[in-house]
Amino acid sequence: MAVNEILILAGGFGTRLRSEVPDLPKPLAPVAGRPFLAYLLDRYAAAGMTRAILATGYLGDVVEQTIGARWGAMDVVYSREETPLGTGGAIAAAARLASGNGLHVCNGDTYLEYSPAALEAAAAGLPMAIALARVDDVSRYGTVDVAQGKVLRFHEKRPGGAGLINAGSYFLSGAALAALPTGAAFSFEKDVLEPTAANGQVGALVDTAAFIDIGVPDDFRRAQIEFAAR
């Protein structure tokens, strides 16, 4: 049965974006007249998700007031972290609100178009899968090596050139969720994703489009133009 729950990590401080958005949590940064998070919620609602879990932290009350308990056909619930838990701790805490048979996960400051069903299919027989973005300049990101539908390894930031990057969009099986440490702050990427990939256990989806990361001012300004043109 397809999993129809999406966890959006919306708890970041947005330090690098403070010059552009001084008084809002990063996922609520205004893009072409709407909170950035609205585009993510629209995207996942259109893809058939029926429930969204928002993992909030910094100014989490503002996120709740802005988004509310329903978004289109989706129920919206909140997992509020009182102290920073890192990406891993935030996922583990929020997973307690999930139905347990798996969970889609994405970052609240990145947009990527892909089929959640295809991502779930990429995890068949594996604990997790990742949707990757192809970019023209990888210098801001770590790169990802893929072969035969699986992630081989992750690399730290490298000089420019085109390549595949981690776009912050994942599917985690129920078993993967159950295996996460609880009550601790940790990095999902470093402590879970990379070791699992090293064991050949992370599926890869490369059929994606329209990646944008609003985490730095240049791309935040680019997003204004791109989303206004849609």
CYANA upper distance limits for C-alpha pairs under 8 A (distance plus 0.5 A):
  2 ALA  CA    117 ALA  CA      7.49
  2 ALA  CA    120 GLU  CA      8.23
  3 VAL  CA     49 MET  CA      8.47
  3 VAL  CA    101 ASN  CA      7.55
  3 VAL  CA    102 GLY  CA      6.77
  3 VAL  CA    103 LEU  CA      7.00
  3 VAL  CA    104 HIS  CA      8.04
  3 VAL  CA    120 GLU  CA      8.48
  4 ASN  CA     48 GLY  CA      7.14
  4 ASN  CA     49 MET  CA      4.88
  4 ASN  CA     50 THR  CA      6.13
  4 ASN  CA     51 ARG  CA      7.11
  4 ASN  CA    103 LEU  CA      8.20
  4 ASN  CA    104 HIS  CA      8.31
  5 GLU  CA     49 MET  CA      6.14
  5 GLU  CA     50 THR  CA      6.77
  5 GLU  CA     51 ARG  CA      5.35
  5 GLU  CA     52 ALA  CA      6.25
  5 GLU  CA     53 ILE  CA      7.93
  5 GLU  CA     98 ALA  CA      7.78
  5 GLU  CA    103 LEU  CA      6.29
  5 GLU  CA    104 HIS  CA      6.66
  6 ILE  CA     44 TYR  CA      7.95
  6 ILE  CA     49 MET  CA      7.23
  6 ILE  CA     51 ARG  CA      6.98
  6 ILE  CA     52 ALA  CA      5.41
  6 ILE  CA     53 ILE  CA      6.68
  6 ILE  CA    103 LEU  CA      6.66
  6 ILE  CA    104 HIS  CA      5.13
  6 ILE  CA    105 VAL  CA      6.10
  6 ILE  CA    106 CYS  CA      8.02
  7 LEU  CA     52 ALA  CA      6.35
  7 LEU  CA     53 ILE  CA      5.12
  7 LEU  CA     54 LEU  CA      6.35
  7 LEU  CA     55 ALA  CA      7.57
  7 LEU  CA     91 ILE  CA      8.27
  7 LEU  CA     94 ALA  CA      8.01
  7 LEU  CA    103 LEU  CA      7.46
  7 LEU  CA    104 HIS  CA      6.50
  7 LEU  CA    105 VAL  CA      5.12
  7 LEU  CA    106 CYS  CA      6.88
  8 ILE  CA     52 ALA  CA      7.78
  8 ILE  CA     53 ILE  CA      6.75
  8 ILE  CA     54 LEU  CA      5.50
  8 ILE  CA     55 ALA  CA      6.66
  8 ILE  CA    105 VAL  CA      6.38
  8 ILE  CA    106 CYS  CA      5.56
  8 ILE  CA    107 ASN  CA      6.21
  8 ILE  CA    108 GLY  CA      6.05
  9 LEU  CA     54 LEU  CA      6.73
  9 LEU  CA     55 ALA  CA      5.47
  9 LEU  CA     56 THR  CA      7.35
  9 LEU  CA     87 THR  CA      8.03
  9 LEU  CA     90 ALA  CA      7.87
  9 LEU  CA     91 ILE  CA      8.20
  9 LEU  CA    105 VAL  CA      8.02
  9 LEU  CA    106 CYS  CA      6.78
  9 LEU  CA    107 ASN  CA      5.40
  9 LEU  CA    108 GLY  CA      5.60
 10 ALA  CA     25 PRO  CA      8.46
 10 ALA  CA     26 LYS  CA      8.12
 10 ALA  CA     27 PRO  CA      6.43
 10 ALA  CA     54 LEU  CA      6.73
 10 ALA  CA     55 ALA  CA      5.88
 10 ALA  CA     56 THR  CA      5.45
 10 ALA  CA     57 GLY  CA      7.70
 10 ALA  CA    107 ASN  CA      7.42
 10 ALA  CA    108 GLY  CA      5.29
 10 ALA  CA    109 ASP  CA      8.10
 11 GLY  CA     25 PRO  CA      8.02
 11 GLY  CA     55 ALA  CA      6.55
 11 GLY  CA     56 THR  CA      4.56
 11 GLY  CA     57 GLY  CA      4.62
 11 GLY  CA     58 TYR  CA      6.04
 11 GLY  CA     60 GLY  CA      7.57
 11 GLY  CA     81 GLU  CA      8.38
 12 GLY  CA     25 PRO  CA      7.56
 12 GLY  CA     26 LYS  CA      7.15
 12 GLY  CA     56 THR  CA      8.33
 12 GLY  CA     57 GLY  CA      7.33
 12 GLY  CA     58 TYR  CA      6.89
 13 PHE  CA     25 PRO  CA      6.86
 13 PHE  CA     26 LYS  CA      7.21
 13 PHE  CA     58 TYR  CA      6.37
 14 GLY  CA     18 ARG  CA      6.79
 14 GLY  CA     25 PRO  CA      7.14
 14 GLY  CA     26 LYS  CA      5.57
 14 GLY  CA    215 GLY  CA      7.31
 16 ARG  CA    215 GLY  CA      7.13
 16 ARG  CA    216 VAL  CA      6.22
 16 ARG  CA    217 PRO  CA      7.89
 17 LEU  CA     21 VAL  CA      6.52
 17 LEU  CA     22 PRO  CA      8.15
 17 LEU  CA     26 LYS  CA      7.87
 17 LEU  CA    215 GLY  CA      6.57
 17 LEU  CA    216 VAL  CA      6.01
 17 LEU  CA    217 PRO  CA      6.28
 18 ARG  CA     22 PRO  CA      5.09
 18 ARG  CA     23 ASP  CA      8.29
 19 SER  CA    217 PRO  CA      8.20
 20 GLU  CA    217 PRO  CA      7.12
 21 VAL  CA     26 LYS  CA      8.00
 21 VAL  CA     29 ALA  CA      6.77
 24 LEU  CA     28 LEU  CA      6.73
 24 LEU  CA     29 ALA  CA      6.93
 24 LEU  CA     59 LEU  CA      7.78
 24 LEU  CA     62 VAL  CA      8.44
 25 PRO  CA     29 ALA  CA      7.34
 25 PRO  CA     58 TYR  CA      6.86
 25 PRO  CA     59 LEU  CA      6.48
 25 PRO  CA     60 GLY  CA      8.24
 25 PRO  CA     62 VAL  CA      8.44
 25 PRO  CA     63 VAL  CA      8.11
 26 LYS  CA    108 GLY  CA      8.30
 26 LYS  CA    109 ASP  CA      7.19
 26 LYS  CA    215 GLY  CA      8.17
 27 PRO  CA     35 PRO  CA      7.46
 27 PRO  CA     36 PHE  CA      6.11
 27 PRO  CA     37 LEU  CA      5.66
 27 PRO  CA    108 GLY  CA      5.81
 27 PRO  CA    109 ASP  CA      6.03
 28 LEU  CA     35 PRO  CA      4.98
 28 LEU  CA     36 PHE  CA      5.99
 28 LEU  CA     37 LEU  CA      6.32
 28 LEU  CA     63 VAL  CA      7.62
 29 ALA  CA     35 PRO  CA      5.91
 29 ALA  CA     36 PHE  CA      6.19
 30 PRO  CA     34 ARG  CA      5.67
 30 PRO  CA     35 PRO  CA      5.02
 30 PRO  CA     36 PHE  CA      6.48
 31 VAL  CA     35 PRO  CA      6.48
 31 VAL  CA     36 PHE  CA      6.10
 31 VAL  CA    220 PHE  CA      8.29
 31 VAL  CA    223 ALA  CA      7.11
 31 VAL  CA    224 GLN  CA      5.64
 31 VAL  CA    227 PHE  CA      7.60
 31 VAL  CA    228 ALA  CA      8.50
 32 ALA  CA    223 ALA  CA      8.40
 32 ALA  CA    224 GLN  CA      5.54
 32 ALA  CA    225 ILE  CA      7.89
 32 ALA  CA    227 PHE  CA      6.59
 32 ALA  CA    228 ALA  CA      5.65
 34 ARG  CA     38 ALA  CA      7.19
 35 PRO  CA     39 TYR  CA      8.02
 36 PHE  CA     40 LEU  CA      7.53
 36 PHE  CA    109 ASP  CA      7.95
 37 LEU  CA     41 LEU  CA      6.74
 37 LEU  CA    108 GLY  CA      6.99
 37 LEU  CA    109 ASP  CA      8.19
 38 ALA  CA     42 ASP  CA      6.54
 39 TYR  CA     43 ARG  CA      6.56
 39 TYR  CA    111 TYR  CA      8.45
 40 LEU  CA     44 TYR  CA      6.82
 40 LEU  CA    108 GLY  CA      8.14
 40 LEU  CA    111 TYR  CA      7.06
 41 LEU  CA     45 ALA  CA      6.50
 41 LEU  CA     52 ALA  CA      8.38
 41 LEU  CA     71 TRP  CA      7.70
 42 ASP  CA     46 ALA  CA      6.58
 42 ASP  CA     72 GLY  CA      8.42
 43 ARG  CA     47 ALA  CA      6.82
 43 ARG  CA    113 GLU  CA      8.26
 44 TYR  CA     48 GLY  CA      6.98
 44 TYR  CA     49 MET  CA      6.07
 45 ALA  CA     49 MET  CA      5.55
 45 ALA  CA     50 THR  CA      7.23
 45 ALA  CA     71 TRP  CA      8.42
 45 ALA  CA     72 GLY  CA      7.54
 45 ALA  CA     73 ALA  CA      7.23
 45 ALA  CA     74 MET  CA      6.93
 47 ALA  CA    115 SER  CA      7.53
 47 ALA  CA    116 PRO  CA      7.55
 49 MET  CA     74 MET  CA      7.21
 50 THR  CA     73 ALA  CA      6.67
 50 THR  CA     74 MET  CA      4.83
 50 THR  CA     75 ASP  CA      6.83
 51 ARG  CA     74 MET  CA      5.29
 51 ARG  CA     75 ASP  CA      5.18
 51 ARG  CA     76 VAL  CA      6.39
 51 ARG  CA     77 VAL  CA      8.33
 52 ALA  CA     74 MET  CA      6.97
 52 ALA  CA     75 ASP  CA      6.65
 52 ALA  CA     76 VAL  CA      5.29
 52 ALA  CA     77 VAL  CA      6.90
 53 ILE  CA     76 VAL  CA      6.36
 53 ILE  CA     77 VAL  CA      5.47
 53 ILE  CA     78 TYR  CA      6.05
 53 ILE  CA     79 SER  CA      7.45
 53 ILE  CA     94 ALA  CA      7.60
 53 ILE  CA     97 LEU  CA      8.06
 53 ILE  CA     98 ALA  CA      8.48
 54 LEU  CA     76 VAL  CA      7.76
 54 LEU  CA     77 VAL  CA      6.81
 54 LEU  CA     78 TYR  CA      5.37
 54 LEU  CA     79 SER  CA      6.59
 54 LEU  CA     94 ALA  CA      8.41
 55 ALA  CA     78 TYR  CA      6.47
 55 ALA  CA     79 SER  CA      5.17
 55 ALA  CA     80 ARG  CA      6.38
 55 ALA  CA     81 GLU  CA      7.86
 55 ALA  CA     90 ALA  CA      6.92
 55 ALA  CA     91 ILE  CA      8.12
 55 ALA  CA     94 ALA  CA      6.76
 56 THR  CA     60 GLY  CA      5.44
 56 THR  CA     63 VAL  CA      8.02
 56 THR  CA     78 TYR  CA      7.46
 56 THR  CA     79 SER  CA      6.62
 56 THR  CA     80 ARG  CA      5.35
 56 THR  CA     81 GLU  CA      6.77
 57 GLY  CA     80 ARG  CA      6.17
 57 GLY  CA     81 GLU  CA      5.60
 57 GLY  CA     82 GLU  CA      6.98
 57 GLY  CA     83 THR  CA      8.03
 57 GLY  CA     84 PRO  CA      7.66
 59 LEU  CA     63 VAL  CA      7.35
 60 GLY  CA     64 GLU  CA      6.88
 60 GLY  CA     80 ARG  CA      7.31
 61 ASP  CA     65 GLN  CA      6.68
 62 VAL  CA     66 THR  CA      6.58
 63 VAL  CA     67 ILE  CA      6.56
 64 GLU  CA     68 GLY  CA      5.83
 64 GLU  CA     69 ALA  CA      8.34
 64 GLU  CA     78 TYR  CA      8.11
 67 ILE  CA     71 TRP  CA      7.78
 68 GLY  CA     76 VAL  CA      7.53
 69 ALA  CA     75 ASP  CA      6.52
 69 ALA  CA     76 VAL  CA      5.18
 69 ALA  CA     77 VAL  CA      6.85
 70 ARG  CA     74 MET  CA      6.22
 70 ARG  CA     75 ASP  CA      5.21
 70 ARG  CA     76 VAL  CA      5.77
 71 TRP  CA     75 ASP  CA      6.95
 71 TRP  CA     76 VAL  CA      7.28
 78 TYR  CA     94 ALA  CA      8.39
 79 SER  CA     93 ALA  CA      7.57
 79 SER  CA     94 ALA  CA      5.78
 79 SER  CA     97 LEU  CA      8.32
 81 GLU  CA     85 LEU  CA      7.57
 81 GLU  CA     90 ALA  CA      7.67
 84 PRO  CA    185 ALA  CA      7.57
 85 LEU  CA     89 GLY  CA      5.06
 85 LEU  CA     90 ALA  CA      6.02
 85 LEU  CA    184 ALA  CA      7.12
 85 LEU  CA    185 ALA  CA      4.49
 85 LEU  CA    186 PHE  CA      6.90
 86 GLY  CA     90 ALA  CA      6.59
 86 GLY  CA    185 ALA  CA      5.85
 86 GLY  CA    186 PHE  CA      5.73
 86 GLY  CA    187 SER  CA      5.92
 86 GLY  CA    188 PHE  CA      8.11
 87 THR  CA     91 ILE  CA      6.73
 87 THR  CA    185 ALA  CA      8.48
 87 THR  CA    186 PHE  CA      7.17
 87 THR  CA    187 SER  CA      5.71
 87 THR  CA    188 PHE  CA      5.83
 87 THR  CA    189 GLU  CA      8.15
 88 GLY  CA     92 ALA  CA      6.66
 88 GLY  CA    180 LEU  CA      8.29
 88 GLY  CA    185 ALA  CA      7.29
 88 GLY  CA    186 PHE  CA      5.52
 88 GLY  CA    187 SER  CA      5.22
 88 GLY  CA    188 PHE  CA      4.40
 88 GLY  CA    189 GLU  CA      8.03
 88 GLY  CA    191 ASP  CA      8.40
 88 GLY  CA    192 VAL  CA      8.34
 89 GLY  CA     93 ALA  CA      6.56
 89 GLY  CA    181 PRO  CA      8.09
 89 GLY  CA    182 THR  CA      7.36
 89 GLY  CA    183 GLY  CA      7.49
 89 GLY  CA    184 ALA  CA      6.27
 89 GLY  CA    185 ALA  CA      5.25
 89 GLY  CA    186 PHE  CA      5.96
 89 GLY  CA    187 SER  CA      7.74
 89 GLY  CA    188 PHE  CA      8.11
 90 ALA  CA     94 ALA  CA      6.58
 90 ALA  CA    185 ALA  CA      8.34
 91 ILE  CA     95 ALA  CA      6.38
 91 ILE  CA    188 PHE  CA      8.43
 92 ALA  CA     96 ARG  CA      7.59
 92 ALA  CA    177 LEU  CA      7.42
 92 ALA  CA    180 LEU  CA      6.47
 92 ALA  CA    181 PRO  CA      7.38
 92 ALA  CA    182 THR  CA      6.43
 93 ALA  CA    182 THR  CA      7.32
 93 ALA  CA    183 GLY  CA      7.88
 94 ALA  CA     98 ALA  CA      7.78
 95 ALA  CA    100 GLY  CA      8.13
 95 ALA  CA    103 LEU  CA      8.20
 95 ALA  CA    177 LEU  CA      7.23
 96 ARG  CA    100 GLY  CA      8.46
 98 ALA  CA    102 GLY  CA      8.26
 98 ALA  CA    103 LEU  CA      7.58
100 GLY  CA    174 GLY  CA      5.82
100 GLY  CA    177 LEU  CA      8.22
101 ASN  CA    173 SER  CA      6.90
101 ASN  CA    174 GLY  CA      4.98
102 GLY  CA    171 PHE  CA      7.76
102 GLY  CA    172 LEU  CA      5.96
102 GLY  CA    173 SER  CA      4.59
102 GLY  CA    174 GLY  CA      4.70
102 GLY  CA    175 ALA  CA      8.22
102 GLY  CA    176 ALA  CA      8.44
102 GLY  CA    177 LEU  CA      7.59
103 LEU  CA    171 PHE  CA      6.34
103 LEU  CA    172 LEU  CA      5.85
103 LEU  CA    173 SER  CA      7.01
103 LEU  CA    174 GLY  CA      7.87
103 LEU  CA    177 LEU  CA      8.50
104 HIS  CA    116 PRO  CA      8.01
104 HIS  CA    169 SER  CA      8.08
104 HIS  CA    170 TYR  CA      6.30
104 HIS  CA    171 PHE  CA      4.96
104 HIS  CA    172 LEU  CA      6.86
105 VAL  CA    168 GLY  CA      8.30
105 VAL  CA    169 SER  CA      6.15
105 VAL  CA    170 TYR  CA      5.53
105 VAL  CA    171 PHE  CA      6.61
105 VAL  CA    172 LEU  CA      8.13
106 CYS  CA    110 THR  CA      8.23
106 CYS  CA    168 GLY  CA      5.93
106 CYS  CA    169 SER  CA      4.80
106 CYS  CA    170 TYR  CA      6.81
107 ASN  CA    168 GLY  CA      5.90
107 ASN  CA    169 SER  CA      7.20
109 ASP  CA    213 ASP  CA      6.40
109 ASP  CA    214 ILE  CA      6.13
109 ASP  CA    215 GLY  CA      6.70
110 THR  CA    167 ALA  CA      7.56
110 THR  CA    168 GLY  CA      7.70
110 THR  CA    211 PHE  CA      7.69
110 THR  CA    212 ILE  CA      6.14
110 THR  CA    213 ASP  CA      4.82
110 THR  CA    214 ILE  CA      6.84
110 THR  CA    215 GLY  CA      8.33
111 TYR  CA    210 ALA  CA      7.77
111 TYR  CA    211 PHE  CA      5.97
111 TYR  CA    212 ILE  CA      5.74
111 TYR  CA    213 ASP  CA      6.98
112 LEU  CA    133 ALA  CA      8.09
112 LEU  CA    167 ALA  CA      7.74
112 LEU  CA    169 SER  CA      8.37
112 LEU  CA    208 THR  CA      7.39
112 LEU  CA    209 ALA  CA      6.63
112 LEU  CA    210 ALA  CA      6.12
112 LEU  CA    211 PHE  CA      5.00
112 LEU  CA    212 ILE  CA      7.26
113 GLU  CA    208 THR  CA      6.11
113 GLU  CA    209 ALA  CA      5.57
113 GLU  CA    210 ALA  CA      6.36
113 GLU  CA    211 PHE  CA      7.49
114 TYR  CA    118 ALA  CA      8.30
114 TYR  CA    119 LEU  CA      8.37
114 TYR  CA    131 ALA  CA      8.04
114 TYR  CA    207 ASP  CA      7.20
114 TYR  CA    208 THR  CA      5.28
114 TYR  CA    209 ALA  CA      7.17
115 SER  CA    119 LEU  CA      6.87
115 SER  CA    208 THR  CA      8.45
116 PRO  CA    120 GLU  CA      6.61
117 ALA  CA    121 ALA  CA      6.65
118 ALA  CA    122 ALA  CA      6.71
118 ALA  CA    205 LEU  CA      7.90
119 LEU  CA    123 ALA  CA      7.19
119 LEU  CA    129 ALA  CA      6.93
119 LEU  CA    130 ILE  CA      7.47
119 LEU  CA    131 ALA  CA      7.05
119 LEU  CA    170 TYR  CA      8.09
119 LEU  CA    171 PHE  CA      7.06
119 LEU  CA    204 ALA  CA      8.14
119 LEU  CA    205 LEU  CA      6.40
120 GLU  CA    124 ALA  CA      7.40
120 GLU  CA    129 ALA  CA      7.58
120 GLU  CA    171 PHE  CA      6.53
122 ALA  CA    129 ALA  CA      6.51
122 ALA  CA    149 GLY  CA      7.75
122 ALA  CA    203 GLY  CA      5.66
122 ALA  CA    204 ALA  CA      6.65
122 ALA  CA    205 LEU  CA      6.84
123 ALA  CA    127 PRO  CA      6.97
123 ALA  CA    128 MET  CA      5.72
123 ALA  CA    129 ALA  CA      5.38
123 ALA  CA    171 PHE  CA      7.77
123 ALA  CA    173 SER  CA      8.36
123 ALA  CA    202 VAL  CA      7.55
123 ALA  CA    203 GLY  CA      5.62
123 ALA  CA    204 ALA  CA      8.34
124 ALA  CA    203 GLY  CA      8.49
126 LEU  CA    173 SER  CA      8.40
126 LEU  CA    201 GLN  CA      6.02
126 LEU  CA    202 VAL  CA      6.95
126 LEU  CA    203 GLY  CA      7.38
127 PRO  CA    172 LEU  CA      6.70
127 PRO  CA    173 SER  CA      5.77
127 PRO  CA    174 GLY  CA      8.46
127 PRO  CA    175 ALA  CA      7.05
127 PRO  CA    176 ALA  CA      5.82
127 PRO  CA    201 GLN  CA      7.03
127 PRO  CA    202 VAL  CA      7.41
128 MET  CA    170 TYR  CA      7.65
128 MET  CA    171 PHE  CA      5.96
128 MET  CA    172 LEU  CA      5.03
128 MET  CA    173 SER  CA      6.39
128 MET  CA    176 ALA  CA      7.39
128 MET  CA    201 GLN  CA      7.61
128 MET  CA    202 VAL  CA      5.80
128 MET  CA    203 GLY  CA      6.80
129 ALA  CA    170 TYR  CA      6.19
129 ALA  CA    171 PHE  CA      5.74
129 ALA  CA    172 LEU  CA      7.30
129 ALA  CA    202 VAL  CA      5.51
129 ALA  CA    203 GLY  CA      4.62
129 ALA  CA    204 ALA  CA      6.05
129 ALA  CA    205 LEU  CA      7.84
130 ILE  CA    166 ASN  CA      8.02
130 ILE  CA    168 GLY  CA      8.19
130 ILE  CA    169 SER  CA      6.38
130 ILE  CA    170 TYR  CA      4.93
130 ILE  CA    171 PHE  CA      6.93
130 ILE  CA    202 VAL  CA      7.59
130 ILE  CA    203 GLY  CA      6.77
130 ILE  CA    204 ALA  CA      5.69
130 ILE  CA    205 LEU  CA      6.66
131 ALA  CA    166 ASN  CA      7.73
131 ALA  CA    167 ALA  CA      7.13
131 ALA  CA    168 GLY  CA      8.02
131 ALA  CA    169 SER  CA      5.90
131 ALA  CA    170 TYR  CA      6.65
131 ALA  CA    204 ALA  CA      6.60
131 ALA  CA    205 LEU  CA      5.19
131 ALA  CA    206 VAL  CA      6.68
131 ALA  CA    207 ASP  CA      8.44
131 ALA  CA    208 THR  CA      7.66
132 LEU  CA    164 LEU  CA      6.59
132 LEU  CA    165 ILE  CA      6.10
132 LEU  CA    166 ASN  CA      5.72
132 LEU  CA    167 ALA  CA      5.98
132 LEU  CA    169 SER  CA      8.12
132 LEU  CA    204 ALA  CA      7.50
132 LEU  CA    205 LEU  CA      6.56
132 LEU  CA    206 VAL  CA      5.78
132 LEU  CA    207 ASP  CA      8.46
132 LEU  CA    208 THR  CA      7.47
133 ALA  CA    164 LEU  CA      5.98
133 ALA  CA    165 ILE  CA      5.89
133 ALA  CA    166 ASN  CA      7.08
133 ALA  CA    167 ALA  CA      6.18
133 ALA  CA    206 VAL  CA      7.18
133 ALA  CA    208 THR  CA      6.69
133 ALA  CA    209 ALA  CA      7.42
133 ALA  CA    211 PHE  CA      6.80
134 ARG  CA    162 ALA  CA      7.63
134 ARG  CA    163 GLY  CA      6.00
134 ARG  CA    164 LEU  CA      4.95
134 ARG  CA    165 ILE  CA      6.86
134 ARG  CA    206 VAL  CA      8.21
134 ARG  CA    208 THR  CA      8.41
134 ARG  CA    209 ALA  CA      8.42
135 VAL  CA    162 ALA  CA      6.06
135 VAL  CA    163 GLY  CA      6.26
135 VAL  CA    164 LEU  CA      6.94
135 VAL  CA    165 ILE  CA      7.79
136 ASP  CA    161 GLY  CA      6.49
136 ASP  CA    162 ALA  CA      4.61
136 ASP  CA    163 GLY  CA      7.22
137 ASP  CA    160 GLY  CA      5.50
137 ASP  CA    161 GLY  CA      5.27
137 ASP  CA    162 ALA  CA      5.60
137 ASP  CA    163 GLY  CA      7.80
138 VAL  CA    142 GLY  CA      7.40
138 VAL  CA    143 THR  CA      7.20
138 VAL  CA    157 LYS  CA      7.85
138 VAL  CA    158 ARG  CA      7.37
138 VAL  CA    159 PRO  CA      7.59
138 VAL  CA    160 GLY  CA      5.77
138 VAL  CA    161 GLY  CA      6.34
138 VAL  CA    162 ALA  CA      6.46
138 VAL  CA    163 GLY  CA      6.64
138 VAL  CA    164 LEU  CA      8.20
138 VAL  CA    165 ILE  CA      7.71
139 SER  CA    157 LYS  CA      6.30
139 SER  CA    158 ARG  CA      5.78
139 SER  CA    159 PRO  CA      5.45
139 SER  CA    160 GLY  CA      5.02
139 SER  CA    161 GLY  CA      7.81
140 ARG  CA    157 LYS  CA      6.89
140 ARG  CA    158 ARG  CA      8.42
141 TYR  CA    156 GLU  CA      7.90
141 TYR  CA    157 LYS  CA      5.72
141 TYR  CA    158 ARG  CA      8.09
141 TYR  CA    165 ILE  CA      7.07
141 TYR  CA    166 ASN  CA      8.38
142 GLY  CA    154 PHE  CA      7.33
142 GLY  CA    155 HIS  CA      5.77
142 GLY  CA    156 GLU  CA      4.98
142 GLY  CA    157 LYS  CA      4.74
142 GLY  CA    158 ARG  CA      7.28
142 GLY  CA    165 ILE  CA      6.69
142 GLY  CA    166 ASN  CA      7.78
143 THR  CA    154 PHE  CA      6.42
143 THR  CA    155 HIS  CA      5.65
143 THR  CA    156 GLU  CA      7.24
143 THR  CA    157 LYS  CA      7.34
143 THR  CA    158 ARG  CA      8.08
143 THR  CA    163 GLY  CA      7.09
143 THR  CA    164 LEU  CA      6.19
143 THR  CA    165 ILE  CA      5.22
143 THR  CA    166 ASN  CA      7.56
144 VAL  CA    151 VAL  CA      7.51
144 VAL  CA    152 LEU  CA      8.03
144 VAL  CA    153 ARG  CA      6.48
144 VAL  CA    154 PHE  CA      5.16
144 VAL  CA    155 HIS  CA      6.72
144 VAL  CA    163 GLY  CA      8.23
144 VAL  CA    164 LEU  CA      6.06
144 VAL  CA    165 ILE  CA      5.99
144 VAL  CA    166 ASN  CA      7.35
145 ASP  CA    151 VAL  CA      6.48
145 ASP  CA    152 LEU  CA      5.85
145 ASP  CA    153 ARG  CA      5.93
145 ASP  CA    154 PHE  CA      6.98
145 ASP  CA    164 LEU  CA      7.92
146 VAL  CA    150 LYS  CA      6.10
146 VAL  CA    151 VAL  CA      5.02
146 VAL  CA    152 LEU  CA      5.84
146 VAL  CA    153 ARG  CA      7.97
146 VAL  CA    204 ALA  CA      7.56
147 ALA  CA    151 VAL  CA      7.10
147 ALA  CA    152 LEU  CA      7.15
149 GLY  CA    203 GLY  CA      6.36
149 GLY  CA    204 ALA  CA      5.78
149 GLY  CA    205 LEU  CA      7.67
150 LYS  CA    197 ALA  CA      8.46
150 LYS  CA    200 GLY  CA      7.32
150 LYS  CA    201 GLN  CA      7.87
150 LYS  CA    202 VAL  CA      6.20
150 LYS  CA    203 GLY  CA      4.86
150 LYS  CA    204 ALA  CA      5.42
151 VAL  CA    197 ALA  CA      6.32
151 VAL  CA    200 GLY  CA      7.47
151 VAL  CA    201 GLN  CA      8.39
151 VAL  CA    202 VAL  CA      6.16
151 VAL  CA    203 GLY  CA      6.61
151 VAL  CA    204 ALA  CA      6.25
152 LEU  CA    197 ALA  CA      6.61
152 LEU  CA    198 ALA  CA      6.98
152 LEU  CA    200 GLY  CA      7.10
153 ARG  CA    194 GLU  CA      7.64
153 ARG  CA    197 ALA  CA      6.77
153 ARG  CA    198 ALA  CA      6.76
154 PHE  CA    194 GLU  CA      7.30
167 ALA  CA    211 PHE  CA      7.96
172 LEU  CA    176 ALA  CA      6.20
172 LEU  CA    177 LEU  CA      6.89
173 SER  CA    177 LEU  CA      6.85
174 GLY  CA    178 ALA  CA      6.70
175 ALA  CA    179 ALA  CA      6.76
176 ALA  CA    180 LEU  CA      7.19
186 PHE  CA    191 ASP  CA      7.38
187 SER  CA    191 ASP  CA      6.05
187 SER  CA    192 VAL  CA      7.95
188 PHE  CA    192 VAL  CA      5.60
188 PHE  CA    193 LEU  CA      6.58
189 GLU  CA    193 LEU  CA      5.30
189 GLU  CA    194 GLU  CA      6.58
190 LYS  CA    194 GLU  CA      6.05
190 LYS  CA    195 PRO  CA      7.98
191 ASP  CA    195 PRO  CA      7.20
192 VAL  CA    196 THR  CA      6.56
193 LEU  CA    197 ALA  CA      6.60
193 LEU  CA    202 VAL  CA      8.16
194 GLU  CA    198 ALA  CA      6.69
195 PRO  CA    199 ASN  CA      7.05
196 THR  CA    200 GLY  CA      7.18
196 THR  CA    201 GLN  CA      5.95
196 THR  CA    202 VAL  CA      6.84
197 ALA  CA    201 GLN  CA      5.82
197 ALA  CA    202 VAL  CA      5.52
212 ILE  CA    219 ASP  CA      7.69
212 ILE  CA    223 ALA  CA      7.56
213 ASP  CA    219 ASP  CA      6.86
213 ASP  CA    220 PHE  CA      7.86
214 ILE  CA    219 ASP  CA      5.77
214 ILE  CA    220 PHE  CA      4.84
214 ILE  CA    223 ALA  CA      7.45
215 GLY  CA    219 ASP  CA      7.65
215 GLY  CA    220 PHE  CA      7.26
216 VAL  CA    220 PHE  CA      6.60
217 PRO  CA    221 ARG  CA      6.63
218 ASP  CA    222 ARG  CA      6.81
219 ASP  CA    223 ALA  CA      6.52
220 PHE  CA    224 GLN  CA      7.17
221 ARG  CA    225 ILE  CA      7.55
222 ARG  CA    226 GLU  CA      6.85
223 ALA  CA    227 PHE  CA      6.35
224 GLN  CA    228 ALA  CA      6.49
225 ILE  CA    229 ALA  CA      6.79
226 GLU  CA    230 ARG  CA      7.35
